[in-house]
Amino acid sequence: MSSSPFEGLQESQDGGVLSHIGGLIRRRPETITFMLLVMICVGVALINPAFLQASSLIDIGRASVVTGLFALGVFVILAAGGIDVSFTAIAAFTMYSMTLLVSKHLPGLPMVVIILTSVVGGAALGVINGLLVHNLKVPSLIVTIGTQYLFRGILLSFIGTVWIMSLPPQMGAFGRLPLLQFESANGATITLPMYFLVLPIAAIATWFIINRTLMGRAIFAVGGNANVAARLGYSLRTVHIFLFAYAGALAGLAGIIHVCANRQANPFDLVGTEINVIAAVVLGGARITGGTGTVSGTILGVLLVVVVNSVLVMIGIPSTWQRLVVGSFILLAAAFFVTRERMK
C-alpha cells in the first residue's frame, strides 16, 4: 500500500522542529531551565491556584533578591573556572559589622553611605580571596573554604555573637520602603519592597561586564584555559582580584539587604545557603569547569531554586524534601551537560 505523499513532508517538518529545538538547547542550555520553571509553575498552579496570587509572586520576587546577588557573584567566578564558598561569610561579616557600627557609633549615617560601605567592605574581603588564589596557586575552592572559616571566626571571636533585634531607624525604613503596594481581595496589604530593584540593576551591570568589556572576555578566556589566556596577554592576577572583589561586593550588598529585609542582624545567618546558590548557577547553564554561562541563565536558575523551595510547602510537601529536589535537579543538569558535550 502506498503512503500518503504528505507523510514524508510531515516527518521532515517534525524532524526539522525537533532538530531546531535540540540546537537551541545545545546553544542556550538555560532553555532547559526556563522550560522546567514553566512546567513547575503550571503544575503548581493547577494543584494550588493560590500560587498565582499576587502575594505569592511578590514573595518569590522578594526571596530572589539575596540569592540572586550571591548567584551573580558565583556565576562570574564559575565562568573563569573557579568556585567560591566564602560569600555567605563575607555577607555575614559586613552586614553584622556595619549594623553594629551604625547602632553603637554612627546612628545618623545615611542609608546610601551604609550600602556603599558594605559594598566596599565586601569587595575588600573579596580581594583577600583573589590575592590568595593567585599567589598560592591552589584551587579557589580550597582557598575560600579556608577564608569562609577565617571570616566567620573573626566575626564571632572579635566582633560579636549577640543578635541585634532593633535596627537603626534608617535601615529599618529602607527595608520597609515600598516600590509597589496594594490591597488584596481579603484586605491584606501586599508590598513589593524598593530593594527588589537592586537585583535587576546588578544583573544588568554583570551582563555589561561579561558581554561588553575586555574584562568579560578575559574572564571567559581564563575559564576556557588559563595558560592560553596568559599567553594571549591577559593578566591572571588582575582577573583573579577583580573576580573575587566583584563577588565580595555583591555579597556585601546582599548582606545589608538581608539585614534590612529581616529587620534584625544575626551573625549566624546565611550559613548553609551556599549549596542553593551554587545550584542555581549550575542549573542556569554555567559549568563548574568554567568558560560558559549567561546572566539570564543565572537569574532563571535562581528563580527555579526559589520557586521549588517556596512551592514544596505550598502543595503540602515537607520542607525537608527541598534539598532532595534541588539535588535531583543538579544531577539532571550534570547529566544534560555531559550529554551535550558528547553530542558536540
C-alpha positions as a printed NumPy array, in Angstrom:
array([[ 0.   ,  0.   ,  0.   ],
       [ 1.407,  3.381, -0.971],
       [ 1.803,  6.001,  1.69 ],
       [ 0.384,  9.499,  1.54 ],
       [ 2.546, 11.954, -0.466],
       [ 2.363, 14.339,  2.531],
       [ 3.653, 11.767,  5.05 ],
       [ 7.329, 12.339,  4.246],
       [ 6.826, 16.091,  4.281],
       [ 5.176, 15.899,  7.719],
       [ 8.019, 13.737,  9.09 ],
       [10.547, 16.173,  7.628],
       [ 8.789, 19.11 ,  9.259],
       [ 8.597, 17.311, 12.617],
       [12.259, 16.376, 12.37 ],
       [13.156, 19.949, 11.493],
       [11.285, 21.317, 14.509],
       [12.895, 18.799, 16.859],
       [16.299, 19.498, 15.363],
       [15.764, 23.237, 15.812],
       [14.729, 22.762, 19.457],
       [17.698, 20.482, 20.058],
       [20.053, 23.018, 18.51 ],
       [18.591, 25.805, 20.636],
       [19.063, 23.746, 23.804],
       [22.666, 22.939, 22.879],
       [23.438, 26.602, 22.205],
       [21.444, 28.003, 25.125],
       [21.301, 25.413, 27.944],
       [19.277, 27.843, 30.065],
       [16.364, 26.942, 27.768],
       [16.004, 23.743, 29.79 ],
       [15.888, 25.804, 32.994],
       [13.178, 28.021, 31.533],
       [11.131, 25.009, 30.426],
       [11.456, 23.402, 33.866],
       [10.415, 26.643, 35.536],
       [ 7.333, 26.984, 33.339],
       [ 6.308, 23.354, 33.855],
       [ 6.688, 23.609, 37.636],
       [ 4.717, 26.863, 37.77 ],
       [ 1.91 , 25.432, 35.627],
       [ 1.8  , 22.207, 37.661],
       [ 1.72 , 24.022, 40.998],
       [-0.93 , 26.463, 39.739],
       [-3.14 , 23.504, 38.776],
       [-2.671, 21.893, 42.199],
       [-2.969, 25.119, 44.17 ],
       [-4.334, 28.159, 42.275],
       [-3.241, 30.386, 45.177],
       [ 0.266, 30.168, 43.706],
       [-0.771, 32.677, 41.023],
       [-1.945, 35.249, 43.539],
       [ 0.   , 38.488, 43.61 ],
       [ 1.113, 37.893, 47.2  ],
       [ 2.775, 34.569, 46.292],
       [ 4.544, 36.013, 43.248],
       [ 5.775, 39.022, 45.223],
       [ 7.067, 36.709, 47.951],
       [ 9.06 , 34.818, 45.316],
       [10.443, 38.089, 43.938],
       [11.4  , 39.256, 47.419],
       [13.077, 35.934, 48.237],
       [15.08 , 36.038, 44.998],
       [16.992, 39.233, 45.778],
       [19.66 , 37.999, 48.204],
       [20.036, 34.622, 46.473],
       [20.259, 36.388, 43.099],
       [23.004, 38.761, 44.239],
       [25.016, 35.842, 45.609],
       [24.44 , 33.868, 42.399],
       [25.661, 36.669, 40.124],
       [28.945, 36.755, 42.038],
       [29.303, 32.976, 41.943],
       [28.499, 32.957, 38.21 ],
       [31.314, 35.386, 37.396],
       [33.802, 33.214, 39.311],
       [32.488, 29.984, 37.772],
       [32.782, 31.489, 34.297],
       [36.522, 31.876, 34.978],
       [36.856, 28.27 , 36.121],
       [36.868, 28.964, 39.868],
       [34.426, 28.478, 42.694],
       [33.704, 30.484, 45.83 ],
       [32.011, 29.26 , 49.01 ],
       [33.001, 32.177, 51.25 ],
       [30.369, 34.646, 50.013],
       [27.947, 33.963, 52.872],
       [30.725, 34.558, 55.401],
       [31.575, 37.844, 53.661],
       [27.901, 38.855, 53.754],
       [27.571, 37.984, 57.452],
       [30.81 , 39.797, 58.314],
       [29.878, 43.017, 56.521],
       [26.206, 43.114, 57.488],
       [26.77 , 42.49 , 61.193],
       [29.833, 44.75 , 61.47 ],
       [28.075, 47.577, 59.661],
       [24.895, 47.253, 61.713],
       [26.899, 47.238, 64.945],
       [28.955, 50.254, 63.82 ],
       [25.866, 52.288, 62.955],
       [23.981, 51.239, 66.083],
       [26.815, 51.998, 68.511],
       [28.826, 54.813, 66.95 ],
       [27.252, 56.379, 63.825],
       [23.476, 56.429, 64.362],
       [22.921, 59.251, 61.872],
       [24.833, 57.703, 58.962],
       [22.79 , 57.999, 55.718],
       [21.487, 54.77 , 54.191],
       [23.361, 55.387, 50.938],
       [26.644, 55.518, 52.855],
       [25.743, 52.345, 54.752],
       [25.123, 50.488, 51.489],
       [28.279, 51.798, 49.803],
       [30.407, 50.981, 52.852],
       [29.019, 47.441, 52.909],
       [29.804, 47.019, 49.221],
       [33.363, 48.312, 49.673],
       [33.865, 46.143, 52.766],
       [32.688, 43.055, 50.899],
       [34.963, 43.893, 47.967],
       [37.95 , 44.258, 50.328],
       [37.351, 40.78 , 51.747],
       [36.966, 39.504, 48.193],
       [40.347, 40.985, 47.255],
       [41.892, 38.851, 50.008],
       [40.386, 35.795, 48.305],
       [41.677, 36.877, 44.91 ],
       [45.223, 37.505, 46.135],
       [45.345, 34.17 , 47.957],
       [44.043, 32.263, 44.928],
       [46.591, 33.906, 42.645],
       [49.631, 33.764, 44.913],
       [49.11 , 30.345, 46.474],
       [48.326, 28.742, 43.102],
       [45.794, 26.375, 44.668],
       [42.161, 25.764, 43.658],
       [39.854, 28.573, 44.691],
       [37.556, 26.069, 46.423],
       [40.302, 25.27 , 48.942],
       [41.122, 28.946, 49.487],
       [37.527, 30.024, 50.001],
       [36.765, 27.153, 52.375],
       [39.637, 28.486, 54.469],
       [38.584, 32.126, 54.25 ],
       [34.982, 31.19 , 54.994],
       [36.082, 29.833, 58.373],
       [38.544, 32.708, 58.811],
       [35.97 , 35.459, 58.216],
       [33.332, 33.79 , 60.39 ],
       [35.883, 33.101, 63.105],
       [36.992, 36.743, 63.223],
       [33.362, 37.89 , 63.262],
       [32.301, 35.63 , 66.108],
       [35.521, 35.946, 68.135],
       [36.221, 39.671, 67.921],
       [33.102, 41.496, 66.712],
       [30.079, 39.883, 68.312],
       [27.667, 36.997, 68.666],
       [24.614, 38.811, 70.034],
       [21.565, 39.285, 67.793],
       [20.773, 42.923, 67.094],
       [16.991, 42.937, 67.292],
       [16.477, 46.701, 66.949],
       [17.976, 48.169, 63.78 ],
       [18.91 , 51.834, 63.32 ],
       [15.831, 53.704, 62.039],
       [17.218, 54.387, 58.558],
       [17.952, 50.678, 57.996],
       [14.516, 49.623, 59.157],
       [12.898, 52.285, 56.97 ],
       [14.878, 51.097, 53.93 ],
       [13.668, 47.529, 54.462],
       [10.049, 48.742, 54.584],
       [10.268, 51.243, 51.728],
       [ 7.661, 50.167, 49.116],
       [ 8.197, 50.032, 45.381],
       [ 4.684, 48.718, 44.818],
       [ 1.896, 48.461, 47.375],
       [-1.764, 47.461, 47.11 ],
       [-4.535, 45.693, 48.987],
       [-5.588, 42.156, 48.156],
       [-9.191, 40.968, 47.954],
       [-9.147, 39.932, 51.625],
       [-7.899, 43.358, 52.714],
       [-4.253, 42.407, 53.348],
       [-1.6  , 44.902, 52.285],
       [ 0.859, 43.462, 49.736],
       [ 4.197, 45.204, 49.308],
       [ 6.996, 44.766, 46.8  ],
       [ 9.952, 46.44 , 48.532],
       [12.141, 49.045, 46.894],
       [15.25 , 46.943, 47.464],
       [13.923, 44.496, 44.846],
       [15.311, 46.887, 42.202],
       [18.841, 46.07 , 43.351],
       [18.706, 42.634, 41.688],
       [17.839, 43.746, 38.126],
       [20.363, 46.595, 38.405],
       [23.091, 44.154, 39.496],
       [22.081, 41.736, 36.723],
       [22.362, 44.463, 34.081],
       [25.749, 45.565, 35.441],
       [27.009, 41.97 , 35.403],
       [25.716, 41.429, 31.869],
       [27.518, 44.58 , 30.72 ],
       [30.796, 43.498, 32.323],
       [30.591, 39.995, 30.869],
       [29.462, 40.949, 27.355],
       [30.755, 44.447, 26.676],
       [34.126, 44.803, 28.388],
       [37.651, 43.463, 27.986],
       [37.371, 42.028, 31.488],
       [34.409, 39.94 , 30.378],
       [36.448, 38.465, 27.522],
       [39.314, 37.833, 29.922],
       [37.011, 36.013, 32.351],
       [35.794, 33.55 , 29.714],
       [39.306, 33.193, 28.302],
       [40.664, 32.241, 31.73 ],
       [37.717, 29.874, 32.203],
       [38.463, 28.203, 28.887],
       [42.2  , 27.763, 29.53 ],
       [44.141, 29.919, 31.977],
       [47.542, 29.152, 30.438],
       [46.392, 30.1  , 26.954],
       [44.772, 33.264, 28.335],
       [48.071, 34.248, 29.985],
       [49.935, 33.712, 26.708],
       [47.384, 35.919, 24.962],
       [48.339, 38.745, 27.316],
       [45.589, 38.613, 29.938],
       [46.794, 39.334, 33.468],
       [45.677, 36.428, 35.629],
       [46.395, 38.457, 38.784],
       [44.084, 41.258, 37.644],
       [41.358, 38.805, 36.649],
       [41.53 , 36.92 , 39.955],
       [41.408, 40.096, 42.034],
       [38.502, 41.507, 40.004],
       [36.502, 38.256, 40.156],
       [36.608, 37.87 , 43.893],
       [36.319, 41.598, 44.608],
       [33.171, 41.767, 42.46 ],
       [31.678, 38.68 , 44.115],
       [32.588, 40.117, 47.523],
       [30.97 , 43.458, 46.689],
       [27.736, 41.684, 45.693],
       [27.918, 39.614, 48.888],
       [28.308, 42.756, 50.996],
       [25.318, 44.294, 49.227],
       [23.273, 41.105, 49.716],
       [24.18 , 41.072, 53.397],
       [22.984, 44.584, 54.16 ],
       [19.752, 43.988, 52.209],
       [19.237, 40.763, 54.16 ],
       [19.524, 42.662, 57.434],
       [17.162, 45.443, 56.359],
       [14.611, 42.979, 54.971],
       [14.594, 40.821, 58.127],
       [14.894, 43.835, 60.47 ],
       [17.493, 42.135, 62.631],
       [21.21 , 41.321, 62.415],
       [22.179, 37.752, 63.276],
       [25.891, 36.88 , 62.9  ],
       [24.953, 33.216, 62.413],
       [22.66 , 33.952, 59.459],
       [23.086, 32.607, 55.909],
       [25.087, 29.541, 56.979],
       [24.321, 26.621, 54.664],
       [22.795, 28.615, 51.818],
       [25.892, 28.156, 49.639],
       [24.575, 24.96 , 48.05 ],
       [21.317, 26.594, 46.94 ],
       [23.219, 29.458, 45.339],
       [25.738, 27.252, 43.515],
       [22.866, 25.008, 42.432],
       [21.052, 27.995, 40.949],
       [24.112, 28.988, 38.899],
       [24.718, 25.433, 37.665],
       [21.048, 24.959, 36.81 ],
       [21.29 , 28.219, 34.852],
       [23.805, 26.656, 32.465],
       [27.212, 27.523, 33.933],
       [29.718, 24.681, 34.104],
       [31.918, 24.126, 37.148],
       [34.872, 23.795, 34.772],
       [34.362, 27.348, 33.512],
       [34.121, 29.104, 30.173],
       [30.321, 29.069, 29.874],
       [27.201, 30.633, 31.355],
       [24.959, 33.65 , 30.992],
       [23.406, 36.213, 33.302],
       [19.913, 35.346, 32.073],
       [20.547, 31.672, 32.797],
       [21.754, 32.531, 36.294],
       [18.606, 34.535, 37.049],
       [16.447, 31.693, 35.69 ],
       [18.351, 29.251, 37.913],
       [17.726, 31.48 , 40.928],
       [14.004, 31.643, 40.138],
       [13.882, 27.861, 39.713],
       [15.506, 27.189, 43.095],
       [13.41 , 29.839, 44.881],
       [10.184, 28.589, 43.297],
       [10.983, 24.979, 44.213],
       [11.768, 25.905, 47.807],
       [ 8.621, 28.051, 48.019],
       [ 6.075, 25.746, 46.455],
       [ 7.036, 22.466, 48.115],
       [ 5.499, 23.703, 51.335],
       [ 2.577, 25.314, 49.477],
       [ 1.493, 21.996, 47.941],
       [ 1.949, 20.098, 51.193],
       [ 5.391, 18.523, 50.671],
       [ 7.588, 18.698, 53.815],
       [10.382, 21.272, 53.724],
       [12.898, 18.505, 54.461],
       [12.431, 17.403, 50.834],
       [13.795, 20.675, 49.48 ],
       [17.409, 19.519, 49.386],
       [16.373, 16.236, 47.788],
       [14.559, 18.035, 44.972],
       [17.342, 20.598, 44.402],
       [19.949, 17.817, 44.47 ],
       [17.97 , 15.874, 41.858],
       [17.873, 18.954, 39.631],
       [21.653, 19.352, 39.943],
       [22.21 , 15.713, 38.924],
       [19.866, 16.136, 35.962],
       [21.717, 19.297, 34.936],
       [25.057, 17.476, 35.171],
       [23.731, 14.614, 33.035],
       [22.449, 17.102, 30.475],
       [25.777, 18.933, 30.216],
       [27.714, 15.663, 29.794],
       [25.298, 14.548, 27.073],
       [25.566, 17.928, 25.339],
       [29.382, 17.708, 25.253],
       [29.238, 14.211, 23.781],
       [26.798, 15.358, 21.097],
       [29.194, 18.177, 20.164]])
